[in-house]
Amino acid sequence: MAFIEVKNLYKRYDMGETVIMANDNLNFEIERGEFALIIGPSGAGKSTFLNILGGMDRASDGSILIDGKDITKLNERELTTYRRYDMGFVFQFYNLMPNLTALENVELATQIVKDAKDPKKVLEDVGLKDRMDNFPSQLSGGEQQRVSIARAIAKNPKLLMCDEPTGALDYKTGKQILSLLKDLSRSTNTTVIVITHNKAIAPAADRVIEIADSKIRNVTLNKNPESIDNIEW
Ligand SMILES: Nc1ncnc2c1ncn2[C@@H]1O[C@H](COP(=O)(O)OP(=O)(O)OP(=O)(O)O)[C@@H](O)[C@H]1O
């Protein structure tokens, strides 16, 4: 059994007269520790899927097994626990607390879980050893994204979900952040899922899931993924 199994997953938005089918019978798997991409154009249904996988929204039909547990069957309380302990989130716009330092932002996240990692060690791991006491406004975009990755990873999540994590960053910084995410998946065996428009990154991933018009168009496995450093776009 794969670590993540998406089976016959549907999400419909009932808009009165019309129904919008945002996820239309998705079926795919992701193995533990993979660096996986979900790629597709705007409106394809990527965020809809991520919201369901992340426990922020509910499927209309179908199931998502994570480590054998069907998260579509969880009640509200169980979903809160799932979001808190099992999930790490990284978004395009970092969402850091502006009045807390980098270290305090990470510490805050670790306070709500049981088996958290040492916030200082995690900040060191993402290359911010010397910036822990800075506030977000004193950090570059790339550094702020590193803090948000540290904050997500410090919770020791089963799964790290990243929605357009390089969307607000320049080319070089975006590459560094993607390399960091891929390295983390390797060094911690955390499953990392990145949602992106950027098809050029595909050769660097272990698995590429292409979505278009609410459906899965293609799933590709790369046995020997490229280093992100070797990819140009
Ligand atoms: N809460 C909602 N109510 C109604 N329709 C929605 C809702 N959320 C998303 N949709 C619709 O579902 C479809 C898929 O949207 P979604 O945001 O998942 O796409 P996406 O691939 O993430 O796009 P983008 O890359 O632009 O974020 C779109 O047609 C969108 O308008």
Ligand as a Chemical Component Dictionary entry (heavy atoms), coordinates in Angstrom:
data_LIG
# 
_chem_comp.id                   LIG 
_chem_comp.type                 NON-POLYMER 
_chem_comp.pdbx_formal_charge   0 
_chem_comp.three_letter_code    LIG 
# 
loop_
_chem_comp_atom.comp_id 
_chem_comp_atom.atom_id 
_chem_comp_atom.alt_atom_id 
_chem_comp_atom.type_symbol 
_chem_comp_atom.charge 
_chem_comp_atom.model_Cartn_x 
_chem_comp_atom.model_Cartn_y 
_chem_comp_atom.model_Cartn_z 
_chem_comp_atom.pdbx_ordinal 
LIG N1  N1  N 0 -15.120 27.629 -2.926  1  
LIG C1  C1  C 0 -15.390 27.524 -4.233  2  
LIG N2  N2  N 0 -16.632 27.709 -4.700  3  
LIG C2  C2  C 0 -16.903 27.569 -6.009  4  
LIG N3  N3  N 0 -15.990 27.231 -6.944  5  
LIG C3  C3  C 0 -14.742 27.042 -6.542  6  
LIG C4  C4  C 0 -14.355 27.182 -5.176  7  
LIG N4  N4  N 0 -13.018 26.923 -5.068  8  
LIG C5  C5  C 0 -12.599 26.661 -6.331  9  
LIG N5  N5  N 0 -13.618 26.708 -7.212  10 
LIG C6  C6  C 0 -13.547 26.434 -8.658  11 
LIG O1  O1  O 0 -12.965 25.165 -8.848  12 
LIG C7  C7  C 0 -12.092 25.172 -9.979  13 
LIG C8  C8  C 0 -10.690 24.758 -9.548  14 
LIG O2  O2  O 0 -10.111 25.797 -8.749  15 
LIG P1  P1  P 0 -8.699  25.662 -7.994  16 
LIG O3  O3  O 0 -8.518  26.893 -7.170  17 
LIG O4  O4  O 0 -8.640  24.358 -7.295  18 
LIG O5  O5  O 0 -7.679  25.655 -9.215  19 
LIG P2  P2  P 0 -6.087  25.783 -9.189  20 
LIG O6  O6  O 0 -5.573  24.735 -10.114 21 
LIG O7  O7  O 0 -5.595  25.741 -7.802  22 
LIG O8  O8  O 0 -5.871  27.217 -9.805  23 
LIG P3  P3  P 0 -4.727  28.332 -9.442  24 
LIG O9  O9  O 0 -3.443  27.756 -9.943  25 
LIG O10 O10 O 0 -5.167  29.531 -10.210 26 
LIG O11 O11 O 0 -4.761  28.520 -7.962  27 
LIG C9  C9  C 0 -12.162 26.587 -10.553 28 
LIG O12 O12 O 0 -13.108 26.598 -11.594 29 
LIG C10 C10 C 0 -12.651 27.421 -9.388  30 
LIG O13 O13 O 0 -13.359 28.553 -9.816  31 
# 
loop_
_chem_comp_bond.comp_id 
_chem_comp_bond.atom_id_1 
_chem_comp_bond.atom_id_2 
_chem_comp_bond.value_order 
_chem_comp_bond.pdbx_ordinal 
LIG N1  C1  SING 1  
LIG C1  N2  SING 2  
LIG C1  C4  DOUB 3  
LIG N2  C2  DOUB 4  
LIG C2  N3  SING 5  
LIG N3  C3  DOUB 6  
LIG C3  C4  SING 7  
LIG C3  N5  SING 8  
LIG C4  N4  SING 9  
LIG N4  C5  DOUB 10 
LIG C5  N5  SING 11 
LIG N5  C6  SING 12 
LIG C6  O1  SING 13 
LIG C6  C10 SING 14 
LIG O1  C7  SING 15 
LIG C7  C8  SING 16 
LIG C7  C9  SING 17 
LIG C8  O2  SING 18 
LIG O2  P1  SING 19 
LIG P1  O3  DOUB 20 
LIG P1  O4  SING 21 
LIG P1  O5  SING 22 
LIG O5  P2  SING 23 
LIG P2  O6  DOUB 24 
LIG P2  O7  SING 25 
LIG P2  O8  SING 26 
LIG O8  P3  SING 27 
LIG P3  O9  DOUB 28 
LIG P3  O10 SING 29 
LIG P3  O11 SING 30 
LIG C9  O12 SING 31 
LIG C9  C10 SING 32 
LIG C10 O13 SING 33 
# 
